[in-house]
């Protein structure tokens, strides 16, 4: 079945032309079950005939994600120059983009420093120099026959159409023709067009994605067809729209969801789509750090730059093979094959592959050991320490990047150095002792039992049968998941592959990446729910995430006034000038500010992650009194607590009472303590 065909059944809206999703259960006629167990964090339960559609929380029906005017990331900028100019695109050395939680396309972090502005200027002048050297090849007209002024205007319209990814307005044409005329009077035709090119390539209309739309009468803002074309293209292939997509934008047909899906499916079959998938995966798993990590050269002399490159090539080929074949996320986690150069095989201590090598020397190999993405050398070497494996680094990688459980920072004053190497103790034993500190144990029980599953992999990603003279114990648990005990990375990967929390996290990561962050935006969380449902309905196909995003209303619509919300979000405003919503629900949900059980403390609960049958939550308790307070907090709980950290708790029917550990139970005036818990509803 074609992707565009099955994704059509995942639409939340009743009609293509609708703005936002309205109506009751099964209003789209698909007959899909609406009970998926999601909770958007406002306390509304799902699955109790709450009016949700297609498994999405009813509270999300009218929520659309905010949008930002965001600069092209360096990867998008370079790819766009290549799409525009091919071999004439300049080589780039740009000031590094800021990285937020692994991603370099976060809208608020994509600022332009003085250095970057200067580098943009140099790049634009380099492009202009190359184009002017063969001006006839880029002119849409003959200045000798058509007249130089008329030909210049044609060039401005045609070149500007490509560079701005939309037709130029008459006022814009007027500004650039005036620039042309000013320079042409003294320096001639070619020189004047040189500076037109330079100006366009430094324009915000080129450097920024302005997918902000046009307001409708109901307050919804709908993206224009040219904005939709850019949004589709940068999401799927990481560059500007190709000719077919640009033509559809010119014809104003991209408001039709089926038209969008057909173009998306076409683009998903290109090499550029594979490159975009790899860019996301490497950012999601933070593998970009591989070339920077430090390893003890005496212990690991073979861990050369060439081996690091080969590890990256291995990981990329594993992901590309699953993605290109229409494979699933579960397959990515459990795939029993990899791709090695002969040198990488020797580094791993394994036999070289026997199949024909590709142009870069990689051969497909059948794995006899642990399968899947997570134990590939690039990940194991990235998430380790200079001399030893690190169950903390590897556990955090799984907990935060695979499960979307954001962990709190260590409590103030806690020594969080790595355990000293002791030949009389195994790596696992040293970390077990390290985590016995009560101030550390809450988080480490979420991290270390996962990280221990990777103990068979040393600090550079090679299999080890023994930890020095010690037998390796790779058993562990994934606290927060049912029946989550495992022995080794293979069993752990199988558990993760079957987890609804993991699939929801993957959908959330892709959604945040697609929209450039917006961490404080409720609409983005709702869109992530829709994407998660579509992902499950598509049996976890990797390409289904992109298709579901493009099919969703939140991809082409937003609420008026939400284009540039402040960050962090200060909350709703009831219009009385105090910046607060006096009528807002102040504490009967599971997230947001809760009324304190004790007037001496203020309590805030923030849901850090959710999945169809549960959620994890971070809680902050602040002493707002003038005296020391030993706090005790009662919170409503949906379901049963599966784990808690930095606190102890007693469960009652529908609630739980939390008290602090020795290190955070008593707060001086103005001080805060943090703790957290995960709860399972089914």
C-alpha positions as CSV (number, residue, x, y, z in Angstrom):
1,X,0.0,0.0,0.0
2,X,1.4,3.4,-0.9
3,X,2.2,5.7,2.0
4,X,0.0,8.4,0.7
5,X,-3.0,6.0,0.7
6,X,-2.8,4.8,4.2
7,X,-1.8,8.1,5.7
8,X,-5.1,9.6,4.3
9,X,-6.9,7.6,6.9
10,X,-5.0,9.3,9.7
11,X,-6.4,12.7,9.2
12,X,-7.9,14.3,12.2
13,X,-10.0,16.9,10.4
14,X,-13.4,16.1,8.9
15,X,-12.6,17.8,5.5
16,X,-9.5,19.0,3.8
17,X,-10.7,22.6,3.9
18,X,-11.4,22.7,7.6
19,X,-9.3,24.9,9.9
20,X,-8.6,23.1,13.1
21,X,-10.3,19.8,14.1
22,X,-13.9,20.0,15.2
23,X,-16.6,17.6,16.1
24,X,-17.1,14.4,18.2
25,X,-15.9,10.9,18.2
26,X,-15.2,9.3,14.8
27,X,-16.3,12.4,13.0
28,X,-14.0,11.6,10.1
29,X,-15.7,8.3,9.4
30,X,-12.7,6.1,9.6
31,X,-14.1,4.0,12.4
32,X,-10.8,4.2,14.3
33,X,-10.7,3.6,18.0
34,X,-10.4,6.9,19.9
35,X,-9.0,5.3,23.1
36,X,-5.2,5.5,23.0
37,X,-4.6,6.5,26.6
38,X,-2.9,9.8,25.9
39,X,-3.0,12.7,28.3
40,X,-1.8,16.1,27.3
41,X,-1.1,17.1,30.8
42,X,-4.3,19.1,31.7
43,X,-5.8,16.3,33.7
44,X,-8.2,15.1,31.0
45,X,-8.3,11.4,30.7
46,X,-8.4,9.8,27.3
47,X,-10.5,6.7,26.5
48,X,-13.5,7.7,28.5
49,X,-15.6,9.0,25.7
50,X,-14.0,12.4,26.1
51,X,-14.7,13.5,22.5
52,X,-11.1,12.9,21.2
53,X,-10.7,11.9,17.6
54,X,-8.5,9.1,16.3
55,X,-6.9,8.5,19.6
56,X,-5.9,12.1,20.3
57,X,-6.8,13.7,23.6
58,X,-10.0,15.8,23.3
59,X,-8.2,18.7,24.9
60,X,-5.9,18.8,21.8
61,X,-8.7,19.0,19.2
62,X,-8.5,22.8,18.8
63,X,-4.9,23.3,19.6
64,X,-2.4,24.1,16.9
65,X,1.3,24.6,17.2
66,X,2.9,28.0,17.2
67,X,5.3,29.0,14.5
68,X,8.5,31.0,14.5
69,X,10.3,33.0,11.8
70,X,13.4,30.9,11.9
71,X,16.8,31.1,10.1
72,X,17.9,28.3,7.9
73,X,20.2,26.0,9.8
74,X,23.7,25.7,8.4
75,X,22.8,22.3,6.9
76,X,19.7,23.8,5.3
77,X,21.6,26.9,4.1
78,X,24.3,24.8,2.4
79,X,21.8,22.4,0.8
80,X,19.8,25.4,-0.5
81,X,22.9,27.0,-2.1
82,X,23.6,23.6,-3.7
83,X,20.0,23.3,-5.0
84,X,20.3,26.8,-6.4
85,X,23.7,26.8,-7.9
86,X,25.0,23.2,-8.0
87,X,28.8,23.1,-8.4
88,X,28.9,26.9,-8.2
89,X,27.8,26.8,-4.5
90,X,30.7,28.0,-2.3
91,X,32.5,25.9,0.2
92,X,31.3,27.1,3.7
93,X,33.1,27.6,7.0
94,X,30.4,29.1,9.2
95,X,30.3,29.9,12.9
96,X,28.7,26.9,14.5
97,X,25.0,26.9,15.1
98,X,23.9,26.7,18.8
99,X,22.7,23.2,19.7
100,X,19.7,22.7,22.0
101,X,19.1,19.2,23.4
102,X,21.1,17.8,20.5
103,X,19.4,19.8,17.7
104,X,21.0,22.6,15.7
105,X,17.7,23.9,14.2
106,X,16.1,25.3,17.3
107,X,14.3,28.4,16.2
108,X,15.2,30.6,19.2
109,X,18.9,29.5,19.0
110,X,19.3,30.3,15.3
111,X,20.6,33.8,15.9
112,X,22.9,35.8,13.5
113,X,26.1,37.0,15.2
114,X,28.4,39.7,13.6
115,X,30.7,36.9,12.6
116,X,28.0,34.9,10.9
117,X,26.7,38.0,9.1
118,X,30.2,38.6,7.7
119,X,30.4,35.0,6.6
120,X,27.0,35.3,4.9
121,X,28.3,38.4,3.1
122,X,31.4,36.5,1.9
123,X,29.4,33.6,0.7
124,X,27.0,35.8,-1.2
125,X,29.8,37.6,-2.9
126,X,31.5,34.3,-3.8
127,X,28.3,33.1,-5.4
128,X,27.8,36.4,-7.3
129,X,31.4,36.3,-8.6
130,X,30.9,32.8,-10.0
131,X,27.5,33.6,-11.6
132,X,28.7,36.9,-13.2
133,X,31.6,35.0,-14.7
134,X,29.1,33.2,-16.9
135,X,26.2,35.6,-16.8
136,X,24.6,34.4,-20.1
137,X,23.9,31.0,-18.5
138,X,21.7,32.6,-15.7
139,X,20.0,35.3,-17.6
140,X,16.4,34.6,-18.8
141,X,16.7,37.1,-21.6
142,X,19.1,38.8,-24.0
143,X,20.0,42.3,-22.9
144,X,21.1,43.2,-26.4
145,X,17.7,42.4,-27.9
146,X,15.4,43.0,-25.0
147,X,17.1,46.0,-23.5
148,X,19.3,45.9,-20.4
149,X,16.7,47.5,-18.1
150,X,13.9,45.1,-19.2
151,X,16.3,42.1,-19.0
152,X,17.5,43.2,-15.5
153,X,13.8,43.2,-14.3
154,X,13.2,39.8,-15.8
155,X,16.3,38.5,-14.0
156,X,15.2,40.1,-10.7
157,X,11.8,38.3,-11.0
158,X,13.1,34.9,-12.0
159,X,16.2,34.8,-9.8
160,X,14.3,36.3,-6.9
161,X,11.6,33.7,-7.4
162,X,14.1,30.9,-6.9
163,X,16.0,32.5,-4.1
164,X,13.0,33.7,-2.0
165,X,11.1,30.5,-2.8
166,X,8.1,32.5,-3.9
167,X,7.2,35.2,-6.4
168,X,8.5,38.6,-5.5
169,X,5.9,41.3,-4.7
170,X,5.9,44.4,-7.0
171,X,7.4,46.5,-4.2
172,X,10.3,44.1,-3.9
173,X,10.9,44.1,-7.6
174,X,10.9,47.9,-7.4
175,X,13.6,48.0,-4.7
176,X,15.9,45.6,-6.6
177,X,15.4,47.4,-9.9
178,X,16.2,50.7,-8.1
179,X,19.4,49.1,-6.8
180,X,20.3,47.9,-10.3
181,X,19.7,51.3,-11.8
182,X,21.8,53.1,-9.2
183,X,24.8,50.9,-9.8
184,X,24.3,50.4,-13.5
185,X,24.7,54.1,-14.2
186,X,28.3,54.0,-13.1
187,X,29.5,50.4,-13.3
188,X,27.4,48.8,-16.0
189,X,25.0,45.9,-16.5
190,X,27.0,43.0,-15.1
191,X,28.3,44.8,-12.1
192,X,24.9,46.0,-11.1
193,X,23.5,42.4,-11.3
194,X,26.4,41.2,-9.2
195,X,25.2,43.4,-6.3
196,X,21.5,42.5,-6.9
197,X,22.6,38.8,-6.4
198,X,24.6,39.7,-3.3
199,X,21.7,41.7,-1.8
200,X,19.2,38.9,-2.4
201,X,21.4,36.2,-0.9
202,X,21.8,38.3,2.3
203,X,18.0,39.1,2.5
204,X,16.0,37.7,5.3
205,X,13.6,36.4,2.6
206,X,16.4,34.0,1.7
207,X,18.0,33.3,5.0
208,X,14.8,32.8,7.0
209,X,11.8,30.5,6.7
210,X,8.8,32.7,7.2
211,X,5.9,30.1,7.3
212,X,3.4,32.4,9.0
213,X,0.4,32.3,6.7
214,X,-2.6,34.5,6.1
215,X,-5.3,35.1,8.8
216,X,-8.8,33.6,8.2
217,X,-12.1,35.1,9.6
218,X,-12.1,32.6,12.5
219,X,-8.7,33.6,13.8
220,X,-6.9,30.6,12.3
221,X,-3.9,31.4,10.1
222,X,-3.4,29.2,7.1
223,X,0.0,29.0,5.4
224,X,0.2,30.0,1.8
225,X,0.9,27.4,-0.8
226,X,4.5,28.6,-1.2
227,X,5.0,28.5,2.6
228,X,3.6,24.9,2.6
229,X,6.0,23.9,-0.2
230,X,8.9,25.2,1.7
231,X,7.7,23.5,4.9
232,X,7.3,20.1,3.1
233,X,10.6,20.4,1.3
234,X,12.8,21.4,4.2
235,X,11.2,18.7,6.4
236,X,11.5,15.8,3.9
237,X,14.8,16.6,2.0
238,X,16.3,19.5,3.9
239,X,16.4,22.0,1.1
240,X,14.3,24.3,-1.0
241,X,11.3,23.0,-3.1
242,X,12.2,21.4,-6.4
243,X,10.5,22.4,-9.7
244,X,7.5,20.1,-9.3
245,X,6.7,21.3,-5.7
246,X,7.3,24.9,-6.7
247,X,4.9,24.5,-9.6
248,X,2.2,23.1,-7.3
249,X,2.7,26.1,-5.1
250,X,2.3,28.4,-8.1
251,X,-0.9,26.5,-8.9
252,X,-2.1,26.9,-5.3
253,X,-2.9,23.2,-4.9
254,X,-1.0,22.4,-1.7
255,X,-4.0,23.3,0.5
256,X,-5.2,19.8,-0.6
257,X,-3.9,17.2,1.8
258,X,-3.7,14.5,-0.8
259,X,-1.6,16.8,-3.1
260,X,0.8,17.4,-0.2
261,X,1.1,13.7,0.6
262,X,1.8,12.8,-3.1
263,X,4.6,15.3,-3.2
264,X,6.0,14.1,0.1
265,X,5.9,10.5,-1.0
266,X,7.7,11.4,-4.2
267,X,10.4,13.3,-2.3
268,X,10.8,10.4,0.3
269,X,12.1,8.3,-2.6
270,X,15.1,10.5,-3.2
271,X,18.7,10.4,-1.8
272,X,18.1,13.8,-0.2
273,X,15.4,12.3,2.0
274,X,17.8,9.7,3.2
275,X,20.3,12.4,4.0
276,X,17.6,14.3,6.0
277,X,16.7,11.2,7.9
278,X,20.4,10.7,8.8
279,X,20.7,14.3,9.9
280,X,17.8,13.9,12.3
281,X,19.0,10.5,13.6
282,X,22.5,11.8,14.3
283,X,21.1,14.8,16.1
284,X,18.5,12.8,18.0
285,X,21.1,10.4,19.4
286,X,23.8,13.1,19.7
287,X,26.3,11.2,17.6
288,X,27.8,14.4,16.3
289,X,29.9,14.3,19.4
290,X,31.8,11.2,18.1
291,X,34.6,13.1,16.4
292,X,35.2,15.2,19.5
293,X,35.1,12.6,22.4
294,X,38.5,12.0,24.1
295,X,39.8,8.5,24.6
296,X,42.9,7.4,26.4
297,X,45.4,6.9,23.5
298,X,47.5,4.4,25.5
299,X,44.5,2.2,26.2
300,X,42.9,2.6,22.7
301,X,45.6,3.3,20.2
302,X,43.5,2.0,17.4
303,X,40.7,4.5,17.9
304,X,41.8,6.7,15.1
305,X,40.0,9.4,13.2
306,X,39.6,6.9,10.3
307,X,37.9,4.4,12.7
308,X,35.6,7.1,14.0
309,X,34.6,8.0,10.4
310,X,34.0,4.3,9.7
311,X,31.8,4.1,12.8
312,X,29.8,7.0,11.5
313,X,29.5,5.4,8.1
314,X,28.3,2.2,9.7
315,X,25.6,3.9,11.7
316,X,24.5,5.9,8.6
317,X,24.2,2.8,6.5
318,X,22.2,0.9,9.1
319,X,19.7,3.8,9.3
320,X,19.6,4.3,5.6
321,X,18.9,0.6,4.9
322,X,15.9,0.5,7.2
323,X,14.5,3.9,6.1
324,X,15.0,3.3,2.3
325,X,13.3,-0.1,2.5
326,X,10.2,1.2,4.2
327,X,11.3,-0.4,7.5
328,X,10.0,0.2,11.0
329,X,11.3,1.8,14.1
330,X,11.3,-1.7,15.8
331,X,13.4,-3.0,13.0
332,X,15.9,-0.2,13.5
333,X,16.3,-1.2,17.1
334,X,16.6,-4.9,16.4
335,X,18.2,-5.2,13.0
336,X,20.5,-8.2,12.8
337,X,22.9,-6.7,10.2
338,X,25.4,-3.9,9.9
339,X,28.0,-2.4,7.5
340,X,31.7,-2.5,8.1
341,X,34.9,-1.7,6.3
342,X,37.6,-4.3,6.6
343,X,39.5,-2.0,9.0
344,X,36.4,-1.5,11.2
345,X,35.8,-5.2,11.3
346,X,39.4,-5.7,12.4
347,X,39.0,-3.0,15.1
348,X,35.9,-4.8,16.4
349,X,37.8,-8.0,16.4
350,X,35.4,-9.6,13.9
351,X,35.7,-11.3,10.6
352,X,35.5,-9.0,7.5
353,X,32.4,-9.2,5.4
354,X,32.3,-11.3,2.3
355,X,29.8,-9.3,0.2
356,X,31.0,-6.8,-2.4
357,X,32.1,-3.5,-0.9
358,X,30.5,-0.2,-1.8
359,X,32.4,2.8,-3.1
360,X,33.7,3.6,0.4
361,X,34.7,0.1,1.3
362,X,31.7,-0.9,3.4
363,X,30.3,-4.4,3.3
364,X,27.0,-5.7,4.7
365,X,27.5,-8.2,7.5
366,X,25.1,-10.5,9.3
367,X,25.5,-9.9,13.1
368,X,26.0,-12.8,15.4
369,X,26.1,-10.7,18.5
370,X,23.7,-7.9,19.8
371,X,21.5,-6.5,17.1
372,X,20.2,-3.0,16.3
373,X,21.0,0.6,16.3
374,X,21.9,1.3,20.0
375,X,25.0,-1.0,20.2
376,X,26.7,0.3,17.0
377,X,30.1,1.5,17.7
378,X,29.3,5.2,17.0
379,X,26.8,5.3,19.9
380,X,28.8,3.2,22.3
381,X,31.9,5.2,21.8
382,X,30.1,8.6,22.0
383,X,28.4,7.8,25.2
384,X,31.3,6.6,27.3
385,X,34.3,7.9,29.3
386,X,38.0,8.3,28.3
387,X,39.0,5.0,29.8
388,X,35.9,3.1,30.7
389,X,32.3,2.4,29.7
390,X,29.8,4.7,31.4
391,X,26.4,3.2,32.4
392,X,25.4,6.8,33.3
393,X,26.1,8.3,29.9
394,X,24.5,5.3,28.1
395,X,21.6,5.2,30.5
396,X,20.9,8.9,30.1
397,X,21.0,8.5,26.4
398,X,18.3,5.9,26.5
399,X,16.3,7.6,29.2
400,X,16.3,11.1,27.6
401,X,16.6,10.4,23.9
402,X,14.7,7.1,23.6
403,X,12.1,7.4,26.4
404,X,11.9,11.3,26.5
405,X,12.2,11.3,30.3
406,X,14.1,14.6,31.1
407,X,16.1,14.1,34.2
408,X,16.7,16.8,36.7
409,X,20.2,18.1,37.4
410,X,22.1,16.8,40.4
411,X,21.1,18.4,43.7
412,X,23.2,21.4,44.8
413,X,26.4,20.4,46.6
414,X,26.4,16.8,45.5
415,X,29.7,15.5,44.3
416,X,29.0,13.9,40.9
417,X,32.4,12.9,39.8
418,X,33.0,9.5,38.1
419,X,34.0,6.6,40.3
420,X,37.7,5.9,40.7
421,X,39.0,3.0,38.8
422,X,39.7,0.1,41.1
423,X,41.0,-3.2,39.7
424,X,39.5,-5.1,42.6
425,X,36.0,-4.0,41.5
426,X,34.2,-4.3,38.2
427,X,32.9,-1.2,36.4
428,X,29.3,-2.2,37.5
429,X,30.3,-2.6,41.1
430,X,32.0,0.8,41.2
431,X,28.9,2.6,39.8
432,X,26.6,0.6,42.1
433,X,28.5,2.0,45.1
434,X,28.6,5.5,43.5
435,X,24.8,5.6,43.3
436,X,24.1,4.6,46.9
437,X,24.3,8.2,48.0
438,X,20.7,9.1,48.9
439,X,21.0,12.4,47.0
440,X,21.9,10.5,43.8
441,X,19.9,7.3,44.1
442,X,16.6,8.7,42.8
443,X,18.0,9.5,39.4
444,X,20.5,6.7,39.2
445,X,17.8,4.1,39.7
446,X,16.3,5.4,36.4
447,X,19.7,5.6,34.6
448,X,22.1,2.9,35.8
449,X,19.9,-0.2,35.4
450,X,19.6,0.7,31.7
451,X,23.3,1.6,31.3
452,X,24.4,-1.7,32.8
453,X,22.8,-3.5,29.8
454,X,25.7,-2.1,27.7
455,X,28.5,-3.4,29.9
456,X,29.8,-5.7,27.2
457,X,30.9,-2.7,25.2
458,X,34.1,-0.9,26.1
459,X,34.8,2.8,25.9
460,X,35.4,2.7,22.2
461,X,32.4,0.5,21.3
462,X,34.1,-2.9,21.1
463,X,32.6,-6.1,22.5
464,X,34.3,-7.4,25.7
465,X,33.7,-10.8,27.3
466,X,35.3,-9.8,30.6
467,X,35.7,-6.5,32.5
468,X,39.4,-7.0,33.3
469,X,39.4,-10.1,35.5
470,X,35.7,-9.7,36.4
471,X,32.7,-11.4,34.9
472,X,30.4,-9.0,33.2
473,X,26.8,-8.7,34.5
474,X,24.7,-7.0,31.8
475,X,21.3,-7.5,33.5
476,X,19.1,-4.5,34.2
477,X,15.7,-3.0,34.2
478,X,13.9,-0.1,32.5
479,X,12.1,1.4,35.5
480,X,8.8,2.8,34.5
481,X,8.0,0.0,32.0
482,X,6.1,-3.2,32.9
483,X,8.1,-6.5,32.8
484,X,11.2,-4.5,31.9
485,X,13.9,-6.8,33.3
486,X,16.5,-7.8,30.7
487,X,19.9,-9.6,30.3
488,X,22.0,-7.8,27.8
489,X,21.5,-5.2,25.1
490,X,19.6,-7.5,22.8
491,X,16.8,-8.1,25.3
492,X,16.8,-4.5,26.2
493,X,16.4,-3.4,22.6
494,X,13.5,-5.9,22.2
495,X,11.7,-4.4,25.2
496,X,12.2,-0.8,23.8
497,X,11.0,-1.9,20.4
498,X,7.7,-3.0,21.8
499,X,7.2,0.0,24.1
500,X,4.4,2.5,23.3
501,X,6.4,5.0,25.4
502,X,9.3,4.7,23.1
503,X,7.3,5.1,19.9
504,X,5.6,8.2,21.4
505,X,9.0,9.6,22.2
506,X,10.3,9.0,18.7
507,X,7.2,10.9,17.4
508,X,7.8,13.7,19.9
509,X,11.5,14.0,18.9
510,X,10.6,14.3,15.2
511,X,7.9,16.8,15.8
512,X,10.1,19.1,17.9
513,X,12.8,18.7,15.2
514,X,10.4,19.5,12.4
515,X,9.0,22.7,13.9
516,X,12.3,23.9,15.3
517,X,11.9,23.5,19.0
518,X,9.0,25.4,20.6
519,X,9.5,23.4,23.8
520,X,6.9,25.5,25.8
521,X,4.2,25.2,23.2
522,X,1.1,23.1,24.1
523,X,0.1,22.9,20.4
524,X,3.3,21.2,19.6
525,X,2.7,18.6,22.3
526,X,-0.8,18.0,20.8
527,X,0.7,17.7,17.3
528,X,3.2,15.1,18.7
529,X,0.2,13.1,19.9
530,X,-1.3,13.1,16.5
531,X,2.0,12.0,15.0
532,X,2.4,9.2,17.5
533,X,-1.0,7.9,16.7
534,X,-0.2,8.0,13.0
535,X,3.1,6.3,13.7
536,X,1.4,3.4,15.4
537,X,-1.3,3.1,12.8
538,X,1.5,2.8,10.2
539,X,3.1,0.0,12.1
540,X,6.0,2.2,13.1
541,X,7.3,2.8,9.5
542,X,10.1,5.4,9.8
543,X,8.7,7.5,6.9
544,X,5.2,7.6,8.4
545,X,6.3,10.2,10.9
546,X,7.0,12.7,8.1
547,X,3.8,11.8,6.3
548,X,1.7,12.1,9.4
549,X,3.2,15.5,10.1
550,X,2.5,16.8,6.6
551,X,-1.1,15.4,6.8
552,X,-1.9,17.1,10.1
553,X,-3.7,20.5,10.4
554,X,-0.9,21.8,12.6
555,X,1.5,21.5,9.7
556,X,-0.4,24.1,7.6
557,X,-2.3,26.1,10.3
558,X,-1.7,28.1,13.4
559,X,-3.6,30.3,15.8
560,X,-3.4,34.1,15.1
561,X,-1.0,35.7,17.6
562,X,0.9,32.5,18.2
563,X,3.7,33.1,15.7
564,X,6.1,34.6,18.2
565,X,5.0,33.5,21.8
566,X,7.4,34.5,24.5
567,X,9.7,31.8,25.9
568,X,9.3,30.4,28.4
569,X,5.5,30.6,28.1
570,X,4.3,32.8,30.9
571,X,0.8,31.2,30.7
572,X,-2.6,32.5,29.7
573,X,-3.6,36.2,30.1
574,X,-7.2,37.0,30.9
575,X,-6.8,40.5,29.6
576,X,-7.0,42.4,32.9
577,X,-3.4,43.6,32.6
578,X,-1.9,41.4,35.3
579,X,-0.6,38.8,33.0
580,X,-2.6,36.0,34.6
581,X,-5.7,34.0,33.8
582,X,-7.8,34.5,36.9
583,X,-10.4,32.0,35.7
584,X,-7.9,29.3,34.8
585,X,-7.9,26.0,36.5
586,X,-5.3,26.3,39.2
587,X,-4.6,22.8,40.3
588,X,-6.9,19.9,39.5
589,X,-4.8,18.6,36.7
590,X,-1.5,16.8,36.6
591,X,0.6,19.6,35.2
592,X,1.1,23.3,35.9
593,X,1.1,25.2,39.2
594,X,-0.9,23.3,41.9
595,X,-2.4,24.8,45.0
596,X,-0.1,23.9,47.9
597,X,-1.1,21.4,50.4
598,X,0.7,23.5,52.9
599,X,0.5,27.3,52.6
600,X,4.2,27.5,53.4
601,X,5.2,25.9,50.1
602,X,4.4,26.4,46.5
603,X,4.2,23.3,44.2
604,X,4.6,23.1,40.5
605,X,4.3,19.9,38.5
606,X,5.5,19.7,34.9
607,X,4.9,16.6,32.8
608,X,8.2,15.7,31.2
609,X,6.9,12.9,29.0
610,X,3.8,10.9,28.3
611,X,2.8,7.8,26.4
612,X,-0.6,6.0,25.9
613,X,-0.6,4.3,29.3
614,X,1.3,6.7,31.5
615,X,3.5,9.7,32.1
616,X,6.6,11.0,34.0
617,X,6.5,14.3,35.9
618,X,8.9,16.7,37.5
619,X,7.9,18.5,40.7
620,X,9.3,21.6,42.2
621,X,8.5,22.5,45.8
622,X,9.4,26.1,46.9
623,X,9.4,27.5,50.5
624,X,7.5,30.7,50.3
625,X,7.5,31.3,54.0
626,X,10.0,33.2,56.3
627,X,11.0,30.0,58.2
628,X,12.5,26.6,57.5
629,X,10.0,24.1,56.2
630,X,10.0,20.3,56.1
631,X,7.7,19.7,53.2
632,X,5.0,17.1,52.5
633,X,3.1,17.2,49.3
634,X,-0.1,15.4,48.2
635,X,-0.7,15.1,44.5
636,X,-3.5,13.5,42.4
637,X,-2.1,10.5,40.6
638,X,-3.7,8.9,37.5
639,X,-2.9,5.2,37.8
640,X,-0.1,3.6,39.9
641,X,3.4,5.0,40.5
642,X,6.1,2.9,39.0
643,X,9.1,4.9,40.1
644,X,10.0,8.1,42.0
645,X,13.2,9.9,42.6
646,X,14.5,12.4,45.2
647,X,11.5,11.6,47.4
648,X,9.6,8.8,49.2
649,X,5.8,8.4,48.8
650,X,2.7,6.8,50.1
651,X,-0.1,6.0,47.7
652,X,-3.8,6.6,48.5
653,X,-6.8,6.1,46.2
654,X,-6.3,8.5,43.4
655,X,-3.4,10.4,45.0
656,X,0.0,10.0,46.6
657,X,1.8,11.9,49.5
658,X,5.5,12.7,48.8
659,X,8.1,13.6,51.4
660,X,11.7,14.6,50.8
661,X,14.9,12.6,51.3
662,X,17.4,13.6,53.9
663,X,19.2,16.0,51.5
664,X,16.1,17.9,50.3
665,X,13.4,17.5,52.9
666,X,14.0,20.8,54.8
667,X,14.0,24.0,52.9
668,X,15.2,27.4,54.0
669,X,13.1,30.5,53.0
670,X,13.1,30.9,49.2
671,X,14.8,27.5,48.6
672,X,13.4,24.9,46.2
673,X,13.6,21.1,46.0
674,X,12.9,19.0,43.0
675,X,11.6,15.4,42.8
676,X,9.7,13.4,40.2
677,X,7.7,10.3,39.5
678,X,6.4,8.1,36.7
679,X,2.9,6.6,36.8
680,X,1.3,3.9,34.8
681,X,-2.4,4.0,34.0
682,X,-2.8,0.6,32.2
